[in-house]
Amino acid sequence: MKIVLVTGGAGFIGSNLIGELLNQKYRVICVDNFDSNYDPKFKEKHISPFLRSRNFVLYRADTRDLNLLRTVFEKEKPTFVAHLAAKVDTREEVTHPYDYISVNIDGTLNILELSRDFSVKKIVLASSGSVYGNNPNIPWKEEDNTDFPLSAYGATKKIAEMLSYTYHHNFGINTICLRYFNVYGENNRPNMLPYKWASAFLNRKEVELSGEGTRKRDFTYVKDVVDATILALTSSLKYEILNVANSQPVSLKDLLVVFEKVTGIKPNVYSRPSHQASVNEMYADSSKTQKLLDWKPKISIEEGISRLIAWFRQNRLE
């Protein structure tokens, strides 16, 4: 049985990934420190269905703890690693960067070192569209300049990609860096816009709109991201950077219309100034990913928001 170690496995994308890996009969090792970036009780709920599976093991560990992480590798001997653990709030890290630097860089370095020591077959690193900053040449392609991220989060992801390449070059560690774009869906983090809007709509509260609502985001449904991640883990690729995106950017104003259609609710909307670290438009060219992984996004924004609303009604509605 192939063994996949998933860091950040109790989080949003990680828990969705683990569910699919278990469905596909992998043995899954989850490493998560259940930090307080958002309420840990949500993460506990994410993984609770997995605890009954004999193919699932949970380690409450921080990727920055090299010694503890080494014991996990020694005991479990993973075939693959999906490194998703990270601190991700691009607004918070502008004023509190130290934890982001520590978790996203030191944690990645530990994963690379241990993957070298224990002959891991493949690493998939969760990177981000934030590495592109406000590059005006859209849609963004993997070979575009990524030297000017607007946030320390984006900078840490760029550094993680670079570290991954050096370990591939020097030690032959096969690593695929997936630049995820605006992922949304079941188990969404509470600090993400689709979750906030789902909560506001269904609880009949005001909806917060950034700026004039003209900023565009490349919203990508989590199941599509999970599919790309598993394809990358099992591919024959040695080192690649790949965009994982729906490649159909949606303005916030248009997203409001989708929420109104799906919920049948027309809320009160108020605007706030856009944050300095916000990107004007996120729009990725995912053709390289589609070609190399034989992957394509399947879920439209309307269907994805419908699924998010259904999940929210069942799991989060007060």
C-alpha positions in Angstrom: 0.0 0.0 0.0 1.4 3.4 -1.0 1.7 5.8 1.9 1.0 9.6 1.6 2.1 12.0 4.3 -0.1 15.1 4.3 1.1 18.1 6.2 -1.6 20.5 7.2 -4.0 17.6 6.7 -6.6 18.9 9.2 -7.0 22.2 7.2 -9.2 23.1 4.3 -7.5 21.6 1.3 -5.6 19.0 3.3 -8.8 17.4 4.7 -10.4 17.3 1.3 -7.3 15.7 -0.1 -7.2 13.1 2.7 -10.8 12.1 2.1 -10.1 11.4 -1.5 -6.8 9.6 -0.8 -8.6 7.3 1.6 -11.3 6.7 -1.0 -8.6 5.7 -3.4 -7.2 3.2 -0.8 -4.0 5.0 0.1 -2.7 4.9 3.6 -2.6 8.5 4.9 -0.4 10.0 7.6 -1.7 13.4 8.7 0.6 15.9 10.3 -1.1 19.1 11.7 -0.4 21.3 14.7 -4.0 22.6 14.9 -2.8 26.2 15.3 -5.2 29.0 16.2 -5.1 30.7 12.8 -8.8 29.9 13.0 -10.8 27.9 15.5 -9.2 24.5 15.9 -12.6 22.9 16.6 -13.3 23.2 12.9 -10.1 21.2 12.1 -11.1 18.6 14.6 -14.4 18.3 12.8 -12.7 18.0 9.4 -10.7 14.9 10.4 -13.2 13.3 12.7 -14.6 11.0 10.0 -11.1 9.7 9.2 -10.3 8.6 12.7 -12.4 5.4 12.2 -10.2 4.3 9.2 -7.4 1.9 9.8 -5.6 3.5 6.9 -5.4 6.9 8.7 -2.9 8.0 11.3 -2.9 11.5 12.9 0.2 13.2 14.4 -0.3 16.4 16.2 3.0 18.0 15.2 4.5 21.2 13.9 6.5 21.0 10.7 9.1 23.3 12.4 9.8 20.5 14.9 12.5 18.6 13.0 13.0 15.9 15.7 9.4 15.1 16.1 8.9 15.1 12.4 11.8 12.7 12.0 10.1 10.2 14.3 7.1 10.3 12.0 9.2 9.6 8.9 11.1 6.9 10.7 7.9 5.1 11.8 5.7 5.6 8.8 8.2 5.7 5.9 5.9 7.6 3.4 6.1 7.0 -0.3 4.8 10.5 -1.1 4.5 13.8 0.7 1.8 16.4 0.1 3.2 19.5 1.9 0.2 21.8 2.5 1.1 23.1 5.9 1.4 26.9 5.9 0.2 30.1 7.4 -1.9 31.8 4.7 -3.6 35.0 5.8 -2.1 37.5 3.3 -3.6 40.5 5.3 -2.4 39.5 8.7 1.2 38.6 7.6 1.8 42.1 6.3 2.0 43.3 9.9 3.0 40.0 11.6 5.4 38.3 9.2 7.6 36.3 11.5 5.4 33.2 11.9 4.8 33.1 8.2 8.5 33.1 7.5 9.1 30.5 10.1 6.3 28.1 9.2 6.4 28.4 5.4 10.2 28.4 4.9 11.6 26.4 7.9 8.8 23.9 7.8 9.4 23.4 4.1 13.1 22.9 4.6 12.4 20.3 7.2 10.2 18.4 4.8 12.8 18.5 2.1 15.6 17.3 4.4 13.6 14.4 5.7 12.3 13.5 2.3 16.0 13.3 1.2 16.9 11.2 4.3 14.0 8.7 3.8 14.0 8.5 0.0 10.5 9.9 -0.6 9.4 9.2 -4.1 7.6 12.5 -4.8 6.7 15.7 -3.0 3.9 17.9 -4.0 4.4 21.4 -2.6 1.3 23.7 -2.2 2.4 27.0 -3.7 0.2 29.9 -4.5 -0.9 32.3 -7.2 0.3 35.0 -4.8 3.8 34.6 -6.1 2.8 36.6 -9.2 2.1 39.8 -7.3 0.3 42.3 -9.5 2.0 41.2 -12.7 0.0 42.9 -15.5 0.7 40.3 -18.1 -2.4 38.1 -17.7 -3.2 35.3 -17.8 -0.2 34.3 -15.7 2.0 31.6 -17.0 4.5 29.5 -15.0 7.5 31.1 -16.7 6.4 34.7 -15.9 8.4 36.9 -13.5 7.6 36.2 -9.8 10.1 38.5 -8.3 7.6 41.0 -6.9 5.0 39.4 -4.6 2.9 41.9 -2.7 2.8 39.9 0.5 5.3 38.1 2.7 3.1 35.0 2.2 3.7 35.2 -1.6 7.4 35.7 -1.0 7.6 32.6 1.3 5.9 30.5 -1.4 8.4 31.7 -4.0 11.3 30.8 -1.6 9.7 27.3 -1.0 9.6 26.7 -4.8 13.3 27.7 -5.0 14.3 25.5 -2.2 12.4 22.6 -3.8 14.4 23.1 -7.0 17.8 23.1 -5.2 16.9 19.8 -3.5 15.8 18.4 -6.8 19.0 19.5 -8.5 21.4 18.5 -5.7 19.7 15.3 -4.4 17.3 14.2 -7.1 14.1 14.8 -5.0 11.2 14.8 -7.4 9.0 17.8 -6.5 5.9 19.3 -8.2 5.1 22.9 -7.0 1.4 23.5 -7.6 0.3 27.2 -7.6 -3.2 27.0 -6.2 -5.6 29.9 -7.1 -8.4 31.1 -4.8 -9.5 27.6 -3.7 -13.0 27.4 -2.2 -15.5 24.7 -1.2 -16.3 22.3 1.6 -14.3 22.9 4.8 -13.4 26.4 3.7 -11.4 28.5 6.2 -13.6 31.0 8.0 -11.3 33.9 7.0 -11.8 33.3 3.3 -14.2 35.4 1.3 -16.5 32.6 0.0 -17.0 31.4 3.6 -17.6 34.9 4.9 -20.2 35.5 2.2 -21.9 32.2 2.7 -22.2 33.0 6.4 -23.4 36.6 5.7 -26.0 35.5 3.2 -27.4 32.6 5.2 -27.4 34.5 8.5 -29.0 37.5 6.8 -26.2 39.9 7.7 -24.5 42.6 5.7 -22.0 41.5 3.0 -18.6 43.2 3.0 -17.4 44.1 -0.5 -13.8 45.1 -1.1 -13.4 48.4 -3.0 -15.8 48.7 -5.9 -16.1 45.0 -6.4 -14.1 45.1 -9.7 -11.2 43.0 -8.4 -11.2 39.6 -10.1 -10.3 36.2 -8.6 -9.6 32.9 -10.3 -11.9 30.9 -8.0 -11.1 27.2 -8.2 -13.2 24.5 -6.6 -11.4 22.3 -4.0 -12.3 19.0 -5.6 -10.6 20.1 -8.8 -7.5 21.1 -6.8 -7.5 17.7 -5.0 -7.6 15.9 -8.3 -4.7 17.9 -9.6 -2.7 17.2 -6.4 -3.2 13.4 -6.6 -2.3 13.4 -10.3 0.9 15.3 -9.5 1.8 12.9 -6.7 1.4 9.9 -9.0 2.9 11.4 -12.2 6.3 10.7 -13.7 7.3 14.3 -13.6 10.6 15.1 -11.9 10.4 18.9 -11.2 7.7 21.2 -12.4 5.9 24.4 -11.4 2.2 24.2 -12.4 -0.8 26.5 -12.1 -3.9 24.9 -10.7 -6.7 27.3 -11.5 -10.2 27.4 -13.0 -8.8 30.0 -15.5 -12.0 31.9 -15.6 -11.6 34.9 -13.3 -14.8 36.3 -11.7 -15.2 39.9 -10.3 -16.5 40.3 -6.8 -19.6 42.0 -8.2 -20.3 39.0 -10.4 -19.7 36.6 -7.5 -22.3 38.5 -5.6 -24.8 37.8 -8.3 -23.9 34.1 -8.2 -24.5 34.0 -4.4 -27.8 35.8 -4.8 -28.9 33.3 -7.5 -27.9 30.3 -5.5 -29.4 31.4 -2.2 -32.3 33.4 -3.4 -31.3 36.2 -1.0 -30.5 39.8 -1.9 -28.4 41.2 1.0 -27.4 44.6 2.1 -23.9 45.3 0.9 -21.3 47.7 2.2 -17.9 48.5 0.8 -14.6 48.8 2.5 -11.2 50.0 1.1 -9.2 47.3 -0.6 -6.2 46.1 1.4 -2.7 47.2 0.2 -1.6 43.5 -0.2 -4.6 42.8 -2.5 -3.9 41.9 -6.1 -6.1 43.6 -8.7 -6.7 40.5 -10.8 -5.7 36.8 -10.4 -5.9 35.0 -13.7 -3.9 31.9 -14.5 -3.2 30.0 -17.6 -3.5 26.4 -16.6 -2.9 24.9 -20.0 0.5 23.5 -19.0 -1.1 21.6 -16.1 -3.8 20.3 -18.3 -1.3 18.9 -20.7 1.3 17.5 -18.3 -1.2 16.0 -15.8 -4.1 15.3 -18.1 -6.2 17.4 -15.8 -8.8 20.1 -16.3 -11.2 22.0 -13.9 -14.7 20.5 -14.0 -16.7 22.6 -11.6 -18.2 25.9 -12.6 -18.4 28.8 -10.2 -22.2 28.5 -9.9 -22.0 24.8 -9.2 -19.1 25.2 -6.8 -20.9 28.0 -4.8 -24.1 25.8 -4.7 -22.0 23.0 -3.1 -20.4 25.4 -0.7 -23.8 26.8 0.4 -25.2 23.3 0.8 -22.2 22.3 3.0 -22.5 25.5 5.0 -26.2 24.9 5.7 -25.4 21.5 7.0 -22.2 22.2 8.9 -21.9 25.8 9.9 -25.3 27.5 10.0 -26.2 28.6 13.5 
